[in-house]
Amino acid sequence: MGCGAGFADDRVDPAVELAEHGRLDYLVFECLAERTVALAQLDRLRDPDTGYNEWLEERMEAVLEPCARQGTRIITNMGAANPIAAARVVAEVARRLGLDGLRIATVTGDDVLHLVKGTHLPLLDGPGRAASTVSDLHETVVSANAYLGATPIIEALAQGADVVVTGRVADPSLFLAPLMHEFGWPPTDWPLLARGTAVGHLLECAGQLTGGYYADPGTKDVPDLARLGFPFAEVTEDGSFTVTKVPGSGGQLTPATVTEQLLYEVHDPSAYLTPDVTADFSHAHLTHLAEDRVAVTGITGRERPITLKASVGYRDGFLAHGEISYAGPGAVARAREAARIVRQRLTRAEFPVTEARYDLIGVDAVHRGTGIAPATAVEPAEVRLRVAARTETLLQARRLGREVASLWLNGPYGGAGVTREARENIAITSVLLPRELVMPATGVQLNTAGATP
């Protein structure tokens, strides 16, 4: 099985390469992050026919035909906040491509807003305000989505689905499900489920396994990143597996790239918690079999957690953002003067700015407060001032952007390339739910010969 996307805005052409040349049984598109789901929920509130990944149609246009031709089944969480509407899009693309009879299933039940909103469930991570439970967020809560496991996807595959469209499913569970379906793994065989989870965890970020986000020119060189190939795994019934990529594709797959991805977003390698199993990666062993082929062994696991994590999205004011560039001699001094002007203007303004920061990109935007040391460093020939702030209303956020734009004619000379943005901010926190309260469901399959959901 291969990974055709590792995040919402990932490339399409590596997925096509996998569909055409990977000889896959399954192609998985993992496209959801916590904030992605919350923003999709907002889209759905505005228009009930939206709420799914914006690139869904383009991806399906690209891979449905080769996958159907090769007998490759597709699993994706591009349904986001609206898997049923997303499945309709897939069905329409299939009809346009002449793929009548393609079976499409949906997985729903991850939307748990009704179980969460207004409760005293404790927040797992601080939302940056005086709030310790969901009820403290009051009416600002707009979404709550539980991380489902592999079970409903298995049910969809058992019903003969060629394409499974889900909402919030834990990333590795998207990959574990077809393994459990194909090999008949019991839902309590923890070592097997842990190995399948390791497969999913390694594949889920797509190009990160083949050198993307790993490359560091001159230190860790990766060839042909412009046409980075996405990975796939060859898995046997006992859970042994090898990760690799299409021969001739860009990037590289080595024990080093596998190690970095194995540890990515894992707080405790001996206790990686998922809805399906508590996986133990601490004794993983990597064997470099050949170029771009690495075998992974030593994975084990134990019983799954008794709760499911749910991400909660809530309205958290508005974000304002403005940038302007200065170049040539004295660029840093002019940019600092521009920042001082905006800071003074905001201090005198009649609207509150709850948080603000003033960065000189290339000087102190990442390494805060370092600035320039003239005795030891060369001043950059160009610098970009970025002002960002949180406000209480959209109008206030727009006004901040205008203050940056006004520097064109009201600030130091040579300002150019102004951009500004104002938008509502959706923040994310998390809670734990008893798993028995969450009721996932496999939806009615759609037949592209004319049936409707």
C-alpha positions in Angstrom: 0.0 0.0 0.0 1.1 3.5 -0.8 0.6 7.1 0.5 -0.7 9.6 -2.1 -0.8 12.6 0.2 0.6 13.5 3.6 -1.3 16.7 4.2 -4.1 18.8 2.8 -2.0 20.7 0.2 0.3 18.0 -0.9 1.4 17.4 -4.5 -0.7 15.3 -6.9 1.8 13.9 -9.4 3.6 11.5 -6.9 0.2 9.9 -6.2 -0.3 9.4 -10.0 3.1 7.8 -10.2 2.2 5.4 -7.4 -1.2 4.6 -9.0 0.4 3.9 -12.4 3.6 2.2 -11.4 3.4 1.1 -7.7 1.3 -2.1 -8.4 -0.6 -1.2 -5.2 -3.5 -2.9 -3.5 -4.3 0.3 -1.7 -3.6 4.0 -2.1 -4.2 6.1 1.0 -4.6 9.9 1.0 -4.0 11.4 4.5 -5.0 15.0 4.4 -6.3 16.1 7.8 -4.7 18.1 10.6 -6.6 19.3 13.7 -7.1 22.8 12.5 -8.0 21.5 9.0 -11.1 19.8 10.4 -12.1 22.8 12.4 -11.8 25.1 9.4 -13.8 22.6 7.3 -16.5 22.6 9.9 -16.7 26.4 9.5 -17.0 26.0 5.7 -19.8 23.5 6.2 -21.7 25.9 8.5 -21.6 28.5 5.7 -22.5 26.0 3.0 -23.8 22.5 3.8 -22.5 21.2 0.5 -18.9 22.0 1.4 -16.5 21.0 4.2 -14.3 18.6 2.4 -10.7 18.9 1.1 -10.5 21.5 -1.7 -8.2 19.3 -3.8 -10.5 16.2 -3.6 -11.8 16.6 -7.1 -8.4 17.2 -8.7 -6.9 14.2 -6.9 -9.7 11.9 -7.9 -9.6 13.1 -11.5 -5.9 12.1 -11.5 -6.0 8.7 -9.8 -9.4 7.1 -10.1 -8.9 5.7 -13.6 -5.4 4.2 -13.1 -6.5 2.8 -9.7 -9.6 1.2 -11.2 -7.5 -0.2 -14.0 -4.9 -1.6 -11.6 -7.4 -2.9 -9.1 -6.2 -0.5 -6.4 -8.6 0.6 -3.7 -8.5 4.1 -2.3 -8.9 5.2 1.3 -8.9 8.9 2.2 -9.9 11.3 5.0 -10.4 14.1 2.5 -14.1 14.0 3.6 -13.0 16.2 6.6 -16.2 17.7 8.0 -18.5 16.3 5.3 -17.6 12.8 4.0 -21.0 12.4 2.4 -20.7 15.5 0.2 -17.1 14.4 -0.6 -18.3 11.0 -1.7 -20.8 12.7 -4.1 -17.9 14.5 -5.6 -16.0 11.2 -6.0 -19.0 9.6 -7.6 -19.4 12.5 -10.1 -15.8 12.3 -11.1 -16.2 8.5 -11.6 -19.2 9.1 -13.8 -17.3 11.7 -15.9 -14.5 9.2 -16.3 -16.9 6.4 -17.4 -16.2 4.3 -14.3 -19.7 3.1 -13.8 -20.2 0.6 -11.0 -17.4 2.0 -8.8 -18.5 1.4 -5.2 -17.9 4.4 -2.8 -18.5 4.2 1.0 -18.4 6.8 3.7 -17.3 6.7 7.3 -19.0 9.1 9.7 -19.5 9.4 13.4 -16.4 11.3 14.3 -18.4 14.6 14.7 -18.9 14.6 18.5 -19.9 18.2 19.0 -23.1 17.1 20.7 -21.1 15.0 23.2 -18.6 17.8 24.0 -20.1 21.2 23.8 -21.0 22.7 27.2 -19.6 19.9 29.2 -17.0 19.9 32.0 -14.6 17.7 30.1 -11.1 18.9 31.0 -8.9 20.4 28.3 -5.7 18.5 27.6 -3.8 21.5 26.4 -4.1 25.1 27.4 -6.0 27.4 25.0 -4.1 30.4 26.1 -6.8 31.8 28.3 -8.5 31.1 31.6 -10.2 27.9 30.6 -9.8 24.4 32.0 -12.9 22.7 30.7 -15.0 22.8 27.6 -17.7 24.8 29.3 -15.2 27.6 30.0 -15.0 28.2 26.2 -18.8 29.0 26.3 -20.4 29.5 22.9 -17.0 29.9 21.0 -16.8 26.1 20.4 -17.5 25.3 16.7 -16.4 21.7 16.3 -15.4 18.6 18.1 -14.1 15.5 16.2 -13.0 12.2 17.7 -10.1 10.2 16.3 -11.8 7.1 15.0 -9.9 3.9 14.5 -9.7 1.2 11.8 -13.0 -0.6 12.5 -15.5 1.4 10.4 -13.0 1.3 7.4 -12.8 -2.4 7.7 -16.6 -2.6 7.6 -16.6 -0.5 4.4 -14.0 -2.7 2.8 -15.9 -5.8 3.7 -18.9 -4.4 1.9 -16.8 -4.2 -1.3 -16.0 -0.5 -1.3 -13.5 0.6 -4.0 -13.2 4.1 -2.4 -13.6 4.8 1.3 -14.1 8.5 2.3 -13.8 9.3 5.9 -13.7 12.3 8.3 -11.4 12.4 11.3 -9.7 9.0 11.5 -6.4 8.6 13.2 -3.7 8.8 10.6 -2.1 5.3 11.0 -5.6 3.8 11.3 -6.2 4.6 7.6 -3.4 2.2 6.8 -4.0 -0.4 9.5 -7.6 -1.0 8.4 -6.8 -2.6 5.0 -4.2 -4.9 6.7 -6.7 -6.0 9.2 -9.2 -6.6 6.4 -6.9 -8.5 4.1 -5.1 -10.6 6.7 -8.0 -11.1 9.1 -6.1 -9.7 12.0 -8.1 -9.9 15.3 -8.8 -6.5 16.9 -7.1 -7.6 20.1 -3.8 -9.0 18.6 -1.8 -6.1 19.9 1.6 -7.0 18.4 0.1 -7.4 14.9 -1.9 -4.2 15.2 1.2 -2.4 16.4 3.1 -3.5 13.4 0.3 -2.3 11.1 0.3 1.0 13.0 4.0 1.4 12.4 3.4 0.9 8.7 0.8 3.6 8.8 2.9 6.0 10.9 5.8 5.7 8.5 3.7 6.2 5.4 1.3 8.8 6.7 3.4 11.9 5.9 4.2 10.7 2.4 7.3 12.6 1.2 8.8 12.9 4.7 9.8 9.2 4.4 11.6 9.7 1.1 13.7 12.7 2.0 11.2 15.6 2.3 11.7 17.6 5.5 14.8 15.5 6.0 17.0 17.3 3.4 19.7 19.7 4.6 22.0 20.6 1.6 25.6 20.0 2.3 24.8 17.9 5.4 22.0 15.5 4.3 21.7 15.8 0.5 18.7 14.3 -1.1 18.6 13.9 -4.9 15.8 15.3 -7.2 13.5 16.8 -4.6 11.6 18.5 -7.4 10.1 15.2 -8.3 10.1 13.5 -4.9 8.6 10.0 -5.0 6.1 9.0 -2.3 6.6 5.8 -0.4 4.7 2.5 -0.3 5.0 -0.6 1.9 5.1 -4.3 1.2 3.5 -6.1 4.2 3.1 -9.8 4.9 0.6 -11.5 7.0 2.8 -11.7 10.1 3.2 -7.9 10.1 6.7 -7.9 8.7 7.2 -5.1 6.2 9.5 -3.2 3.9 9.2 0.4 2.9 10.3 1.6 -0.5 9.4 3.8 -3.4 8.9 3.6 -7.2 12.3 3.0 -8.9 13.6 6.1 -10.6 11.5 8.5 -8.6 13.1 11.4 -6.8 14.3 11.5 -3.2 15.8 8.6 -1.2 14.6 6.1 1.4 17.2 5.1 3.9 17.5 4.0 7.6 18.1 7.6 8.4 14.9 8.9 6.7 12.9 6.0 8.3 14.3 6.8 11.7 13.3 10.5 11.5 9.8 9.6 10.4 9.4 6.8 13.0 10.1 9.4 15.8 8.1 12.2 14.2 5.4 13.4 16.6 5.9 10.5 18.9 6.2 11.7 22.6 7.0 8.2 23.9 8.3 5.6 21.5 7.4 2.9 23.9 3.8 4.0 24.2 2.5 5.5 20.9 -1.3 5.8 21.6 -3.8 5.3 18.9 -7.5 4.3 18.9 -6.5 0.8 17.9 -3.4 -0.1 20.0 -0.7 1.2 22.2 2.3 0.7 19.9 5.9 0.2 21.1 8.6 1.4 18.7 11.4 1.4 21.2 12.9 -1.8 19.9 12.5 -1.2 16.2 15.2 -2.5 14.0 15.9 -1.2 10.5 17.7 -3.2 7.8 18.9 -1.5 4.7 18.1 -4.2 2.1 19.0 -2.3 -1.0 18.8 1.1 -2.5 15.5 2.7 -1.3 14.4 -0.4 0.5 14.3 -0.7 4.3 12.9 -3.5 6.4 11.4 -2.7 9.8 11.1 -5.3 12.6 11.0 -5.3 16.4 7.6 -3.5 16.7 5.3 -4.7 19.4 2.3 -3.4 21.3 -0.2 -3.7 24.0 -3.9 -2.9 24.8 -5.4 0.2 23.3 -6.4 3.2 25.4 -9.9 3.2 27.0 -10.6 6.7 25.7 -10.6 8.4 22.3 -9.0 11.8 21.8 -11.2 14.5 20.3 -9.9 17.8 18.9 -12.1 20.8 19.8 -12.1 23.9 17.6 -13.2 27.2 19.0 -13.4 30.8 17.8 -10.5 32.8 19.3 -10.7 36.3 18.0 -9.3 37.6 14.7 -5.7 37.6 13.3 -4.3 40.6 11.5 -1.1 40.3 9.5 0.8 42.9 7.4 4.2 42.9 5.7 6.4 45.4 4.0 10.0 45.1 2.6 13.0 47.5 2.7 16.2 47.1 0.7 19.6 48.7 0.3 21.8 50.5 2.8 20.1 51.1 6.2 17.3 48.5 5.4 17.3 47.2 8.9 17.2 50.6 10.5 14.3 51.7 8.3 12.4 48.5 9.0 12.8 49.0 12.7 11.6 52.6 12.4 8.6 51.3 10.5 7.9 48.8 13.3 8.2 51.6 15.9 5.7 53.8 13.9 3.1 51.0 13.8 3.6 50.1 17.5 3.0 53.7 18.4 0.0 54.0 16.2 -1.6 50.8 17.7 -0.9 52.1 21.2 -2.9 55.3 20.4 -5.6 53.6 18.4 -9.1 53.2 19.9 -9.3 49.5 19.5 -7.7 46.8 21.6 -4.9 44.5 20.3 -4.7 41.6 22.7 -1.4 40.3 21.3 1.1 41.7 18.8 4.5 40.9 17.5 6.9 42.8 15.3 9.4 40.7 13.3 12.2 41.5 10.9 12.3 38.5 8.7 15.9 37.5 8.2 17.0 39.2 11.4 14.9 38.2 14.4 11.7 36.5 13.2 12.7 33.0 14.4 15.5 33.7 16.9 13.6 36.3 18.9 15.5 39.3 20.1 18.9 38.5 18.5 18.9 41.4 16.1 22.1 42.3 14.3 25.6 42.4 15.9 27.5 44.8 13.6 30.9 43.7 14.9 30.4 40.1 14.0 27.7 40.0 11.3 27.0 41.6 7.9 23.8 43.5 7.8 21.4 42.0 5.3 20.8 43.9 2.0 17.1 43.4 2.4 14.6 42.8 5.2 10.9 42.4 5.5 8.9 43.8 8.4 6.0 41.5 9.6 3.4 42.8 12.0 0.9 40.3 13.4 -1.7 40.8 16.1 -4.9 39.3 17.5 -7.9 41.5 17.7 -11.5 41.2 18.9 -13.3 42.1 15.6 -12.6 41.7 11.9 -12.8 45.4 11.4 -10.0 45.9 13.9 -7.9 43.3 12.2 -8.4 45.0 8.8 -7.4 48.3 10.3 -4.1 46.9 11.5 -3.3 45.7 8.0 -4.1 49.2 6.8 -1.5 50.7 9.3 1.2 48.6 7.7 0.0 49.5 4.2 0.1 53.2 5.1 3.8 53.0 5.6 4.2 53.2 1.9 3.7 57.0 2.0 3.9 57.6 5.7 7.0 55.8 6.8 10.7 55.5 5.9 11.6 55.6 2.2 11.8 52.6 0.0 9.0 50.5 1.5 7.6 48.0 -1.1 5.7 44.7 -1.6 3.0 45.3 1.0 0.7 42.4 1.8 -2.0 42.3 4.4 -4.6 39.8 5.7 -7.4 39.7 8.3 -9.2 36.5 9.2 -11.0 34.8 12.0 -8.8 32.6 14.2 -9.9 29.1 15.0 -7.9 27.7 17.9 -7.6 24.0 18.8 -7.6 22.1 22.1 -8.3 18.5 23.0 -10.3 16.3 25.3 -10.7 12.6 26.0 -14.0 10.8 25.5 -15.0 7.3 26.7 -14.8 5.3 23.5 -18.2 3.7 24.0 -19.9 7.1 23.6 -18.5 7.5 20.0 -20.6 5.8 17.4 -18.8 5.4 14.0 -20.9 4.4 11.0 -20.3 3.1 7.5 -22.5 5.0 5.1 -24.5 3.7 2.2 -22.3 3.0 -0.8 -22.7 5.1 -3.9 -23.0 3.4 -7.3 -21.7 5.6 -10.1 -24.2 4.0 -12.5 -26.8 6.5 -11.1 -27.6 5.8 -7.5 -27.6 8.6 -5.0 -26.6 8.6 -1.3 
